Amino acid sequence: MRRRDFVRLAGTAGAAAVFPRLERAGQATTLSGPTLGQRIGQLPDATFQTRLVRAAELAAQGGLSALFCEPSTNFAYLAGGNFGRSERLIALIVPTAELDPFFVAPQFEVERVARTIRPVGEVRGWREEHDPFSLIADALAGLRPARIGIEPSTRYGMARRLNGALPDWELADATSIFERMRIIKSETEIDFIRRAVSITETSIAATFASLDVGVTDREVARYLSGQMRERGASGGGLVQFGPTSALPHGGTEGRRLEYGMPVLIDAGCRVQGYTSDITRMHFFGEEPGPEYREVFNTVFSAQTAAFDAARPGMEFQQLDRIARQVIREAGYGEYFTHRLGHGMGMDGHEAPYVVEGNTRALEPGMVFTIEPGIYLPGRWGVRIEDDVVVRESGLEALSTRVALI
């Protein structure tokens, strides 16, 4: 009979446990969490109507007469649906005057666009032989000031064509408008993120429970994605064994799992368009040595220091400094090579960023990660990442925090 393998879950107390092999051995793992087909509430149409009104208000306050938005996360935030980009223009125009928001789309796509978005604006079709930007110019003719805000991910070529159709207009960066709208999450948005976190946590647990000597990081990554699909979400993650974990974004490379290897999984999934993003460490095959314990506990202590100190009104750069100081005092300062965290929501990385130089203050409703790490080149790395939301009294963890080992 083949010897089974042991996995020590870093950050939990108690003896090592015996776990089954990966799915290819025909064994499944059942854990709690939302399942495939389980209904999760959607945002109502009124939410998107309110967002469009708010976008127009902020644009007007910024001295703009309209916003131009190609398909993107910001498009989906305002319209409730999204599309791929091609050479054929699909766009949302949000005027700040008495005009209603409207969409432009190829004539043959009008019905599909209308079915995909929420009922928040007319869809105006343009024929293949016509210039869609002239349609926009005609609709905005006479508006003042002659300034239009451009969604930040808009393609350069599309912006130039818009400028050609509106030669007397100034094109302005609308990044701050979208950031202001999206940086504070509603309780419904927070609940979507919380559910995504729950699916991610149970999927990571199932994946670690199925590790076996000789499996590759790519096999484990596929298994992780499958676990998320079984729970009704699309997602995946970065799986790193041993030396690869010393590269914060090193990716999978086909490395096979051996006894005594740290295993890092950085993963997330989506629920109703909102993301999770957590990182967990496991030590495979035997008890970790004193150096690994020291590094893991230092990272945990740095995260805890930032978590406990956070309060509304504090600058984000202060959180980065607090965590970095813990790691520096432990003698590992040069091995913490990235910012402490980032905002998350409809994008996996979005404002606010927890980094030196960011003087923005924490506000209730902001959601972000706290993810300190120590990376020893050529050997291994440790990162612990949790998702948090700012409350009046401090931070609420949306994920289940680990413990010292």
C-alpha positions as CSV (number, residue, x, y, z in Angstrom):
1,M,0.0,0.0,0.0
2,R,1.4,3.4,-1.0
3,R,2.3,5.7,1.8
4,R,0.0,8.7,2.0
5,D,1.4,12.2,2.2
6,F,1.2,14.7,5.0
7,V,0.5,18.4,4.7
8,R,1.1,20.8,7.6
9,L,-1.3,23.8,7.3
10,A,0.8,26.8,8.2
11,G,-0.9,29.0,10.7
12,T,-3.0,26.3,12.4
13,A,-2.4,24.5,15.6
14,G,-2.4,20.7,16.1
15,A,-0.9,17.7,14.5
16,A,-0.4,17.1,10.8
17,A,-3.3,15.5,9.0
18,V,-3.6,12.9,6.3
19,F,-5.1,14.2,3.0
20,P,-6.3,12.5,-0.2
21,R,-4.6,12.8,-3.5
22,L,-5.6,15.2,-6.3
23,E,-8.8,14.8,-8.3
24,R,-7.0,12.6,-10.8
25,A,-7.0,9.8,-8.2
26,G,-10.8,9.9,-8.2
27,Q,-11.3,11.4,-4.8
28,A,-13.4,14.5,-4.2
29,T,-13.4,16.9,-1.3
30,T,-16.7,18.4,0.0
31,L,-16.6,21.7,1.9
32,S,-19.2,24.3,2.7
33,G,-19.8,27.4,0.6
34,P,-22.0,28.5,-2.2
35,T,-22.6,25.8,-4.8
36,L,-23.1,25.8,-8.5
37,G,-26.5,27.2,-9.4
38,Q,-27.1,28.8,-6.0
39,R,-28.8,32.1,-6.6
40,I,-27.0,35.2,-5.3
41,G,-28.9,38.5,-5.4
42,Q,-28.1,41.0,-8.1
43,L,-28.0,44.8,-8.0
44,P,-31.3,46.4,-9.0
45,D,-31.7,48.6,-12.0
46,A,-32.1,51.6,-9.7
47,T,-28.5,51.2,-8.6
48,F,-27.2,51.8,-12.1
49,Q,-29.5,54.7,-12.6
50,T,-28.2,56.3,-9.4
51,R,-24.6,55.7,-10.5
52,L,-25.2,57.4,-13.8
53,V,-26.7,60.4,-12.0
54,R,-23.7,60.6,-9.7
55,A,-21.3,60.3,-12.6
56,A,-22.9,63.2,-14.3
57,E,-22.8,65.3,-11.1
58,L,-19.1,64.6,-10.6
59,A,-18.3,65.4,-14.2
60,A,-20.2,68.7,-14.0
61,Q,-18.3,69.5,-10.8
62,G,-15.1,68.8,-12.7
63,G,-15.9,71.3,-15.4
64,L,-17.0,68.6,-18.0
65,S,-20.0,68.5,-20.3
66,A,-19.9,64.7,-20.8
67,L,-18.1,61.4,-20.1
68,F,-16.9,59.0,-22.8
69,C,-16.6,55.3,-21.7
70,E,-15.6,52.3,-23.8
71,P,-16.4,48.8,-22.6
72,S,-14.3,48.3,-19.4
73,T,-14.8,47.8,-15.7
74,N,-16.0,51.3,-15.4
75,F,-18.5,50.8,-18.3
76,A,-19.9,47.7,-16.4
77,Y,-20.1,49.7,-13.2
78,L,-22.3,52.3,-14.8
79,A,-24.2,50.1,-17.3
80,G,-24.6,46.8,-15.6
81,G,-23.1,44.9,-18.5
82,N,-20.0,44.7,-20.5
83,F,-18.6,43.8,-24.0
84,G,-15.3,43.0,-25.6
85,R,-13.5,45.7,-27.6
86,S,-13.0,45.6,-31.3
87,E,-12.5,48.1,-34.2
88,R,-16.2,48.7,-34.1
89,L,-17.1,51.3,-31.4
90,I,-19.4,50.5,-28.5
91,A,-19.5,53.3,-26.0
92,L,-21.5,55.0,-23.2
93,I,-21.9,58.7,-23.3
94,V,-22.9,60.5,-20.1
95,P,-23.9,64.1,-20.7
96,T,-24.0,66.5,-17.7
97,A,-26.7,68.7,-19.1
98,E,-30.4,67.8,-19.5
99,L,-29.5,65.1,-22.0
100,D,-30.0,61.5,-21.0
101,P,-27.1,59.0,-21.1
102,F,-26.9,57.0,-24.3
103,F,-25.0,54.2,-25.9
104,V,-23.6,54.0,-29.4
105,A,-23.1,50.6,-31.1
106,P,-23.0,49.1,-34.6
107,Q,-26.5,48.9,-36.0
108,F,-26.4,45.1,-36.1
109,E,-25.4,45.0,-32.4
110,V,-28.1,47.3,-31.0
111,E,-30.4,44.5,-29.9
112,R,-27.6,42.6,-28.2
113,V,-26.3,45.7,-26.4
114,A,-29.8,46.6,-25.2
115,R,-30.3,43.1,-23.8
116,T,-27.0,43.1,-22.0
117,I,-27.0,46.4,-20.3
118,R,-29.5,47.6,-17.7
119,P,-32.3,49.9,-19.0
120,V,-30.4,53.1,-18.3
121,G,-30.1,54.7,-21.7
122,E,-31.1,54.6,-25.3
123,V,-28.9,52.5,-27.7
124,R,-28.2,54.5,-30.9
125,G,-27.0,52.4,-33.8
126,W,-24.5,53.4,-36.5
127,R,-24.2,51.9,-39.9
128,E,-20.9,50.4,-41.1
129,E,-20.5,53.0,-43.8
130,H,-20.9,55.9,-41.3
131,D,-18.6,57.4,-38.6
132,P,-19.8,56.6,-35.1
133,F,-18.0,59.5,-33.7
134,S,-20.0,62.0,-35.8
135,L,-23.1,60.5,-34.1
136,I,-21.6,61.5,-30.7
137,A,-20.5,64.9,-32.0
138,D,-24.1,65.6,-33.2
139,A,-25.6,64.6,-29.9
140,L,-23.2,66.8,-27.9
141,A,-23.3,69.9,-30.2
142,G,-23.7,73.1,-28.4
143,L,-22.9,71.8,-24.9
144,R,-20.5,74.0,-22.9
145,P,-17.9,73.9,-21.5
146,A,-16.4,72.0,-24.5
147,R,-14.7,69.4,-22.3
148,I,-15.3,65.7,-22.3
149,G,-13.9,63.3,-19.7
150,I,-12.3,60.1,-21.0
151,E,-12.5,56.8,-19.1
152,P,-8.9,56.0,-18.2
153,S,-8.6,52.7,-20.1
154,T,-9.9,54.2,-23.4
155,R,-7.7,53.2,-26.4
156,Y,-5.5,55.9,-27.8
157,G,-6.8,55.4,-31.3
158,M,-10.4,55.8,-30.2
159,A,-9.6,58.9,-28.2
160,R,-7.9,60.4,-31.3
161,R,-11.0,59.7,-33.4
162,L,-13.2,61.3,-30.8
163,N,-11.0,64.3,-30.8
164,G,-11.2,64.5,-34.6
165,A,-15.0,64.6,-34.4
166,L,-14.9,67.2,-31.6
167,P,-11.9,69.3,-32.7
168,D,-12.9,72.3,-30.5
169,W,-13.3,70.1,-27.4
170,E,-10.7,69.4,-24.8
171,L,-10.3,65.7,-23.8
172,A,-9.8,65.4,-20.0
173,D,-8.7,62.5,-17.8
174,A,-11.8,61.1,-15.9
175,T,-9.8,58.7,-13.6
176,S,-10.6,60.6,-10.4
177,I,-14.4,60.5,-11.2
178,F,-14.5,56.8,-11.4
179,E,-12.2,56.3,-8.4
180,R,-14.4,58.5,-6.3
181,M,-17.5,56.5,-7.3
182,R,-16.0,53.1,-6.8
183,I,-13.7,53.5,-3.8
184,I,-16.5,53.3,-1.2
185,K,-18.4,50.1,-1.4
186,S,-22.1,49.6,-0.5
187,E,-23.1,46.8,1.9
188,T,-24.4,44.8,-1.1
189,E,-21.0,45.1,-2.9
190,I,-19.2,44.1,0.3
191,D,-21.5,41.1,0.6
192,F,-20.6,40.0,-2.9
193,I,-16.9,40.3,-2.0
194,R,-17.4,38.4,1.2
195,R,-19.1,35.5,-0.7
196,A,-16.2,35.5,-3.2
197,V,-13.8,35.3,-0.3
198,S,-15.7,32.4,1.2
199,I,-15.6,30.4,-2.1
200,T,-11.8,31.2,-2.4
201,E,-11.1,30.0,1.1
202,T,-12.9,26.7,0.8
203,S,-11.4,26.1,-2.6
204,I,-7.9,26.7,-1.3
205,A,-8.6,24.4,1.6
206,A,-9.8,21.7,-0.7
207,T,-6.7,22.2,-2.9
208,F,-4.3,21.9,0.0
209,A,-6.2,18.9,1.2
210,S,-5.5,17.1,-2.1
211,L,-1.7,17.7,-2.4
212,D,0.5,14.8,-3.3
213,V,4.2,14.3,-3.9
214,G,5.1,14.8,-7.6
215,V,2.1,16.9,-8.6
216,T,3.0,20.0,-10.6
217,D,2.1,23.6,-9.8
218,R,0.1,23.7,-13.0
219,E,-2.0,20.7,-12.0
220,V,-2.7,22.2,-8.7
221,A,-3.7,25.5,-10.3
222,R,-6.2,23.7,-12.6
223,Y,-7.6,21.8,-9.6
224,L,-8.0,25.1,-7.7
225,S,-10.0,26.6,-10.6
226,G,-12.1,23.5,-10.7
227,Q,-12.9,23.8,-7.1
228,M,-14.1,27.4,-7.6
229,R,-16.3,26.3,-10.5
230,E,-17.9,23.6,-8.4
231,R,-18.9,26.4,-5.9
232,G,-20.4,28.5,-8.6
233,A,-17.7,31.0,-9.3
234,S,-15.0,31.6,-12.0
235,G,-11.5,32.2,-10.7
236,G,-8.1,30.8,-10.2
237,G,-4.8,31.5,-8.6
238,L,-1.0,31.6,-8.5
239,V,0.4,28.3,-7.2
240,Q,4.1,28.4,-6.2
241,F,6.3,25.6,-4.8
242,G,9.6,26.2,-2.9
243,P,12.0,28.5,-4.7
244,T,9.2,29.8,-7.0
245,S,7.4,31.3,-4.0
246,A,10.4,33.7,-3.5
247,L,9.1,35.5,-6.7
248,P,6.0,37.5,-5.7
249,H,4.5,37.2,-9.2
250,G,6.6,34.3,-10.4
251,G,3.8,32.2,-11.9
252,T,3.7,28.5,-12.4
253,E,6.5,26.8,-14.2
254,G,5.8,23.0,-14.1
255,R,7.7,22.5,-10.8
256,R,6.9,19.2,-9.0
257,L,6.0,19.1,-5.3
258,E,8.6,17.6,-2.9
259,Y,8.7,17.0,0.8
260,G,9.7,20.0,2.8
261,M,8.5,22.6,0.3
262,P,6.5,25.7,1.3
263,V,3.5,26.0,-0.9
264,L,2.0,29.5,-1.7
265,I,-1.4,30.0,-3.2
266,D,-2.6,33.5,-4.2
267,A,-6.1,33.2,-5.4
268,G,-9.4,34.9,-6.1
269,C,-12.8,34.5,-7.8
270,R,-15.8,36.6,-8.8
271,V,-19.3,36.8,-7.4
272,Q,-21.6,39.1,-9.3
273,G,-18.6,40.8,-10.8
274,Y,-16.8,41.4,-7.5
275,T,-13.5,39.8,-6.6
276,S,-11.6,38.2,-3.8
277,D,-7.9,38.1,-3.4
278,I,-6.2,36.1,-0.6
279,T,-2.9,34.3,-0.1
280,R,-2.3,31.3,2.1
281,M,0.9,29.3,2.9
282,H,1.2,25.6,3.7
283,F,4.3,23.6,4.5
284,F,4.2,20.3,2.8
285,G,5.3,16.9,4.1
286,E,6.9,17.7,7.5
287,E,7.1,20.2,10.3
288,P,8.6,23.5,9.2
289,G,12.1,24.4,10.6
290,P,12.8,27.3,12.9
291,E,13.8,29.8,10.1
292,Y,10.5,29.2,8.2
293,R,8.6,29.7,11.5
294,E,10.4,32.9,12.2
295,V,9.7,34.3,8.8
296,F,6.1,33.2,8.8
297,N,5.5,34.7,12.3
298,T,7.2,37.9,11.3
299,V,4.9,38.3,8.3
300,F,1.9,37.5,10.4
301,S,3.0,40.0,13.1
302,A,3.5,42.7,10.5
303,Q,0.0,42.1,9.1
304,T,-1.5,42.1,12.6
305,A,0.2,45.4,13.5
306,A,-1.3,47.1,10.5
307,F,-4.7,45.5,11.0
308,D,-4.9,46.6,14.6
309,A,-3.7,50.1,14.0
310,A,-6.0,51.0,11.2
311,R,-8.7,53.6,11.8
312,P,-10.7,56.0,9.6
313,G,-8.7,59.1,9.0
314,M,-5.3,57.4,9.0
315,E,-3.3,57.8,5.8
316,F,-2.7,54.6,3.8
317,Q,1.0,55.2,3.8
318,Q,1.0,54.9,7.6
319,L,-0.3,51.3,7.4
320,D,2.6,50.5,5.0
321,R,5.1,52.0,7.4
322,I,3.7,50.1,10.4
323,A,3.9,46.7,8.7
324,R,7.3,47.5,7.1
325,Q,8.8,48.5,10.5
326,V,7.9,45.1,12.0
327,I,9.7,43.3,9.2
328,R,12.6,45.7,9.3
329,E,13.1,45.2,13.0
330,A,13.2,41.5,12.5
331,G,16.1,41.9,10.1
332,Y,14.2,41.1,6.9
333,G,13.5,44.7,5.6
334,E,15.2,44.3,2.3
335,Y,13.2,41.2,1.5
336,F,9.8,42.9,1.7
337,T,9.8,44.2,-1.9
338,H,6.3,45.4,-2.7
339,R,3.6,47.7,-1.2
340,L,1.4,46.4,1.7
341,G,-1.8,46.2,-0.3
342,H,-4.3,47.4,-2.8
343,G,-8.0,48.1,-3.2
344,M,-10.3,45.6,-4.7
345,G,-13.8,45.3,-5.9
346,M,-14.8,44.9,-9.6
347,D,-11.1,44.9,-10.4
348,G,-8.6,42.7,-8.6
349,H,-6.4,45.7,-8.2
350,E,-7.9,49.2,-7.9
351,A,-7.7,52.2,-5.6
352,P,-6.9,52.7,-2.8
353,Y,-3.3,51.5,-2.7
354,V,-1.6,50.9,0.6
355,V,1.8,52.3,-0.3
356,E,4.3,54.9,0.8
357,G,3.3,58.3,-0.7
358,N,-0.5,57.7,-0.6
359,T,-1.8,60.3,1.8
360,R,-5.4,59.4,1.1
361,A,-7.3,58.8,4.4
362,L,-9.1,55.5,5.2
363,E,-12.9,55.9,5.0
364,P,-15.6,53.5,6.1
365,G,-16.6,51.3,3.2
366,M,-13.2,51.1,1.6
367,V,-12.1,47.5,0.8
368,F,-8.5,46.5,0.4
369,T,-5.9,43.8,1.0
370,I,-3.1,43.6,3.6
371,E,-0.4,41.4,2.3
372,P,3.1,41.7,3.7
373,G,5.7,39.3,2.5
374,I,9.3,38.2,2.9
375,Y,11.0,36.6,-0.1
376,L,14.4,34.9,0.3
377,P,15.8,34.6,-3.3
378,G,16.4,31.1,-4.6
379,R,14.9,29.5,-1.5
380,W,11.3,30.4,-0.6
381,G,8.9,33.2,0.2
382,V,6.1,33.8,2.6
383,R,3.1,36.1,2.0
384,I,-0.1,36.3,4.0
385,E,-2.9,38.2,2.3
386,D,-6.3,39.0,3.7
387,D,-9.2,41.2,2.5
388,V,-10.6,43.9,4.8
389,V,-13.2,46.6,4.9
390,V,-12.9,49.9,6.9
391,R,-15.5,50.4,9.6
392,E,-16.1,53.2,12.0
393,S,-14.1,51.4,14.7
394,G,-11.3,50.0,12.6
395,L,-11.0,47.1,10.1
396,E,-13.3,44.1,9.6
397,A,-11.6,41.0,8.1
398,L,-13.6,39.6,5.2
399,S,-11.4,36.5,5.2
400,T,-10.5,34.2,8.0
401,R,-7.1,35.3,9.3
402,V,-4.5,32.7,10.1
403,A,-2.5,32.3,13.3
404,L,1.1,32.1,14.5
405,I,2.9,28.8,14.0
